[in-house]
């Protein structure tokens, strides 16, 4: 690989073609995905101990800094470079195994499959003679991706190549939105926003039960949207009730926090929810255009963000995912990008 990288482009292309490594042998990531910033942005600002740092953003496939394989260079020489794959309105995202990132791009009626390790980026709009209508939720189960499509009223299962394997839930779901997988009981939990409840499916795609109903009591919902699993519990953005709920896997309410308002810890339109390695709860608010961090008791610890297009600013943010490195990936829908931050643990 060092030999291939150190040749001129013409020599590299010739030898890659000659030895038959056109498809992938000379392709590799080019440089650091998120280079260090000359002027770091952190929250809270010094002299307080910073806990969140901005590390970068992805708006299109060019931001992945992938080098071209010999075959790609050969094709580009014949017909010119292909335009980058861009986000249109990223709504939800999920981190999977081996560096896979899935992004439900509702505005584009498509799903992006991105491998952060290899810098591969592909967009899936349809399969055979069918197409996505309104993909709004994504979750991984090993190397299988499950996508909720609100207009098709179903869950669609595909692999990392974009090949669709099955559909289910059409007869059971009104408007599926958020989706998560609970490892503790090997079940898929699908938020049915218009039905104000959560559908529980086994891994064969069979509906087992519904939990919740419309209301304001613990375990009841009003147009819920996003969901994530944490150990043997579920965290749900109960958007129409302006709150976040923690329930067990059977649907029993455990904790509720938040209310409608414009004060610290209040919500206007809570959307994406996630949990970091220390158990802190992150809530994205699409109307406040910020992110608030709470402890397990629902007490506000920190918030950042405001309306705008600069670093750490958002327009209609929605989904959030936190990976094993405590990097925080946020779907900044109105800015057509994903912003990435780093949670920094307290110094011992």
NORZIJO-V97695 format. One record per residue. N is the residue number from 0. PHI is phi in degrees with one decimal (none if undefined). PSI is psi in whole degrees, -180 to 180 (* if undefined). D_LAST is the distance of its C-alpha to the last C-alpha in Angstrom with 1 decimal. Layout:
{{N PHI PSI D_LAST} {N PHI PSI D_LAST}}
This chain:
{{0 none -39 40.7} {1 -63.7 -40 40.2} {2 -59.4 -47 44.0} {3 -64.4 -38 44.4} {4 -72.8 -25 41.9} {5 -89.9 -3 43.5} {6 -83.3 161 47.0} {7 -64.6 163 48.6} {8 -59.9 -42 48.8} {9 -65.6 -45 52.5} {10 -65.2 -41 52.0} {11 -60.2 -47 49.0} {12 -60.8 -44 51.0} {13 -61.2 -49 54.0} {14 -71.7 -35 52.2} {15 -62.1 -41 50.1} {16 -67.1 -42 53.4} {17 -64.4 -44 55.2} {18 -91.0 4 52.8} {19 79.0 27 52.3} {20 -104.5 32 48.7} {21 -59.9 -46 49.5} {22 -67.9 -43 47.5} {23 -150.0 -14 44.0} {24 -59.8 -34 44.1} {25 -107.1 7 43.4} {26 -91.8 136 41.3} {27 -162.6 161 37.6} {28 -59.5 148 34.8} {29 -117.3 104 35.2} {30 80.1 -176 32.1} {31 -79.9 138 28.7} {32 -62.0 -45 28.8} {33 -124.9 91 26.6} {34 -60.8 152 26.8} {35 -62.9 141 24.2} {36 -85.6 143 25.3} {37 -68.3 -35 26.6} {38 -123.2 90 25.4} {39 -59.7 146 22.3} {40 -112.5 123 22.4} {41 -135.2 158 19.2} {42 -135.4 135 18.8} {43 -69.1 164 18.2} {44 -73.7 153 19.5} {45 -56.7 150 18.0} {46 -87.7 2 17.3} {47 -68.0 156 15.3} {48 -69.8 122 12.1} {49 -73.8 140 13.8} {50 -120.4 -22 13.4} {51 -127.6 132 16.8} {52 -128.0 137 18.5} {53 -76.8 133 22.2} {54 -121.3 -15 22.9} {55 161.8 -178 26.6} {56 -149.4 155 29.7} {57 -126.6 121 32.5} {58 -109.8 -28 36.0} {59 -156.3 179 38.2} {60 -64.7 -23 38.4} {61 -63.8 -29 38.6} {62 -71.7 -8 34.9} {63 -83.8 -14 34.1} {64 55.2 50 35.4} {65 -91.4 135 37.3} {66 -79.1 160 39.9} {67 -91.6 144 43.4} {68 -74.5 169 45.0} {69 -59.4 -41 48.4} {70 -66.1 -40 50.2} {71 -64.6 -40 48.4} {72 -65.6 -39 49.4} {73 -63.3 -46 52.9} {74 -63.8 -42 53.1} {75 -63.4 -34 51.8} {76 -67.1 -28 54.4} {77 -83.5 -43 57.1} {78 -121.8 4 56.2} {79 87.7 161 53.5} {80 -68.4 148 49.8} {81 -78.5 149 48.9} {82 -67.4 152 47.3} {83 -67.6 155 43.6} {84 -82.3 123 42.5} {85 -113.5 154 41.3} {86 -80.9 144 39.6} {87 -106.1 -49 42.0} {88 -158.2 71 40.0} {89 -60.0 128 37.0} {90 -112.1 -42 36.4} {91 -140.7 154 34.2} {92 -147.6 159 32.1} {93 -149.2 137 30.6} {94 -93.1 131 28.6} {95 -115.4 -169 30.3} {96 -73.6 158 30.1} {97 57.1 34 30.4} {98 82.2 10 29.4} {99 -79.2 132 32.0} {100 -122.3 126 31.7} {101 -108.6 137 34.5} {102 -128.9 120 35.5} {103 -83.5 111 38.2} {104 -101.5 91 40.1} {105 -63.7 -42 42.3} {106 -63.1 -33 44.2} {107 -88.6 -5 45.2} {108 51.2 50 46.0} {109 -152.1 167 44.1} {110 -122.1 132 40.9} {111 -95.5 134 39.0} {112 -114.5 116 37.7} {113 -124.4 132 35.2} {114 -105.8 111 33.6} {115 -65.5 -29 30.5} {116 -75.5 -47 30.7} {117 -93.0 -13 34.4} {118 69.4 22 34.8} {119 -76.4 140 37.8} {120 -140.2 120 38.7} {121 -132.7 154 41.6} {122 -121.5 131 42.9} {123 -113.7 114 44.8} {124 -103.4 -24 47.4} {125 -166.7 -176 49.7} {126 -154.9 140 51.1} {127 50.1 -121 54.8} {128 -108.2 22 56.6} {129 -118.5 159 53.8} {130 -139.8 155 51.2} {131 -64.9 146 48.1} {132 -107.4 -50 49.0} {133 -152.8 74 45.8} {134 -69.9 127 42.7} {135 -131.5 -12 39.9} {136 -142.0 146 37.4} {137 -142.7 144 35.9} {138 -152.5 149 34.0} {139 -101.6 143 33.7} {140 -129.0 100 34.7} {141 57.3 -123 34.1} {142 -100.0 17 36.3} {143 -106.5 137 38.4} {144 -108.4 133 38.0} {145 -112.5 126 39.3} {146 -119.8 130 40.4} {147 -92.2 135 41.7} {148 -119.1 111 44.7} {149 -64.3 -39 45.6} {150 -80.4 -29 49.2} {151 -83.4 -9 50.0} {152 58.8 43 48.7} {153 -155.6 170 47.1} {154 -108.5 135 44.2} {155 -117.5 128 44.7} {156 -104.3 130 43.3} {157 -139.1 170 43.0} {158 -106.4 -173 41.5} {159 -72.4 -11 39.7} {160 -87.9 -8 43.1} {161 91.5 4 43.9} {162 -74.4 125 46.6} {163 -84.6 133 47.1} {164 -106.3 -31 47.7} {165 -169.8 167 48.5} {166 -127.3 149 48.5} {167 -157.0 163 48.1} {168 94.6 -3 48.0} {169 -57.3 -39 50.8} {170 -83.7 -8 52.8} {171 -111.3 -20 49.8} {172 -112.1 139 47.8} {173 -91.2 -53 48.8} {174 -148.2 82 46.1} {175 -68.8 133 43.1} {176 -124.6 -94 40.1} {177 -69.4 154 36.5} {178 -149.5 144 36.0} {179 -149.6 161 33.3} {180 -115.1 129 33.3} {181 -99.2 113 31.9} {182 -65.7 -30 31.1} {183 -60.9 -36 31.3} {184 -126.3 8 35.1} {185 56.8 48 36.0} {186 -127.5 150 37.4} {187 -96.0 131 37.6} {188 -112.4 120 37.2} {189 -115.3 123 39.2} {190 -77.5 122 39.1} {191 -104.0 94 42.8} {192 -59.8 -48 42.5} {193 -70.9 -23 46.2} {194 -92.7 -6 46.5} {195 58.4 43 43.4} {196 -156.4 178 42.2} {197 -121.9 130 40.3} {198 -96.0 137 42.3} {199 -111.0 121 41.0} {200 -117.3 146 42.4} {201 -84.0 179 42.2} {202 -75.3 -5 41.8} {203 -90.6 0 45.6} {204 83.1 16 45.6} {205 -93.3 131 47.3} {206 -68.6 128 46.6} {207 -100.4 -39 45.5} {208 -172.8 169 45.1} {209 -111.3 146 44.1} {210 -126.6 140 41.6} {211 90.2 165 41.7} {212 -158.0 176 44.4} {213 -72.6 134 44.9} {214 163.1 -175 43.7} {215 -118.7 -2 41.1} {216 -75.2 162 40.2} {217 -55.8 135 37.0} {218 86.1 -1 37.7} {219 -111.5 158 40.3} {220 -137.7 162 40.0} {221 -139.1 103 41.6} {222 48.6 60 41.6} {223 -65.5 157 38.2} {224 -129.1 -67 37.0} {225 -106.9 159 33.7} {226 -151.8 150 32.0} {227 -146.5 157 29.1} {228 -106.4 147 28.3} {229 -143.4 112 25.1} {230 55.5 -118 25.5} {231 -108.0 32 28.6} {232 -135.2 166 28.7} {233 -124.9 140 30.0} {234 -115.8 126 28.8} {235 -130.0 134 31.8} {236 -81.9 104 32.6} {237 -88.7 75 35.5} {238 -59.5 -47 36.7} {239 -68.9 -19 40.0} {240 -97.9 3 38.4} {241 57.0 47 35.7} {242 -155.9 173 32.9} {243 -120.6 139 30.6} {244 -119.8 143 31.3} {245 -111.4 123 29.4} {246 -129.1 164 32.1} {247 -86.8 178 32.4} {248 -70.9 -12 34.3} {249 -94.7 -1 37.5} {250 95.0 6 37.2} {251 -78.2 130 36.4} {252 -68.1 132 34.6} {253 -112.2 -40 31.3} {254 -156.4 144 29.8} {255 -130.7 134 31.0} {256 -145.0 154 29.4} {257 101.1 158 30.7} {258 -159.0 167 34.1} {259 -72.0 133 36.5} {260 166.0 -178 35.8} {261 -123.4 20 34.4} {262 -95.8 174 31.7} {263 -60.9 128 27.9} {264 88.0 -6 27.3} {265 -85.9 168 31.0} {266 -128.7 153 32.5} {267 -114.5 -46 35.6} {268 -150.5 78 35.7} {269 -65.2 136 32.6} {270 -126.0 -101 32.7} {271 -65.0 142 30.0} {272 -131.4 144 27.3} {273 -157.9 165 24.3} {274 -133.0 134 21.0} {275 -88.9 -177 17.8} {276 -68.9 -16 15.8} {277 -98.6 6 13.8} {278 85.9 7 17.2} {279 -71.8 144 17.5} {280 -101.8 125 21.2} {281 -106.3 134 22.6} {282 -130.2 122 26.2} {283 -89.5 132 28.4} {284 -113.5 115 31.3} {285 -69.9 -28 34.3} {286 -87.2 -41 36.0} {287 -72.8 -20 33.1} {288 53.7 52 32.1} {289 -147.5 178 28.4} {290 -125.5 131 25.5} {291 -115.2 142 23.8} {292 -114.9 131 20.6} {293 -123.8 158 20.7} {294 -85.4 -179 18.8} {295 -66.1 -17 20.7} {296 -90.7 0 22.7} {297 85.7 17 24.0} {298 -90.1 133 22.3} {299 -68.2 132 21.9} {300 -108.1 -39 18.5} {301 -166.3 151 19.5} {302 -142.1 153 22.6} {303 -150.6 158 23.9} {304 110.5 153 27.3} {305 -160.5 174 30.9} {306 -68.3 135 34.4} {307 153.7 -177 35.1} {308 -119.1 6 35.0} {309 -82.9 -173 32.4} {310 -64.4 127 28.8} {311 77.9 5 27.0} {312 -106.9 157 30.3} {313 -138.6 158 32.3} {314 -131.5 114 35.8} {315 51.3 55 36.2} {316 -67.1 155 32.9} {317 -138.4 -89 33.1} {318 -75.3 157 31.3} {319 -145.5 144 27.6} {320 -142.7 145 25.9} {321 -121.1 125 22.4} {322 -89.7 -176 22.3} {323 -68.9 -15 20.3} {324 -96.2 9 18.3} {325 63.4 29 17.4} {326 -84.2 137 20.1} {327 -106.7 115 22.0} {328 -104.8 123 25.8} {329 -125.0 128 28.0} {330 -78.9 105 31.8} {331 -95.3 79 33.0} {332 -59.1 -48 36.6} {333 -66.3 -25 38.4} {334 -94.3 2 37.0} {335 54.6 49 37.9} {336 -155.1 169 34.5} {337 -115.7 124 31.2} {338 -97.6 145 28.2} {339 -125.0 131 24.9} {340 -127.0 168 21.4} {341 -123.2 127 17.9} {342 -82.3 128 15.2} {343 -108.2 119 11.8} {344 -65.5 155 8.8} {345 -64.2 141 6.3} {346 -75.8 133 3.8} {347 -81.6 * 0.0}}
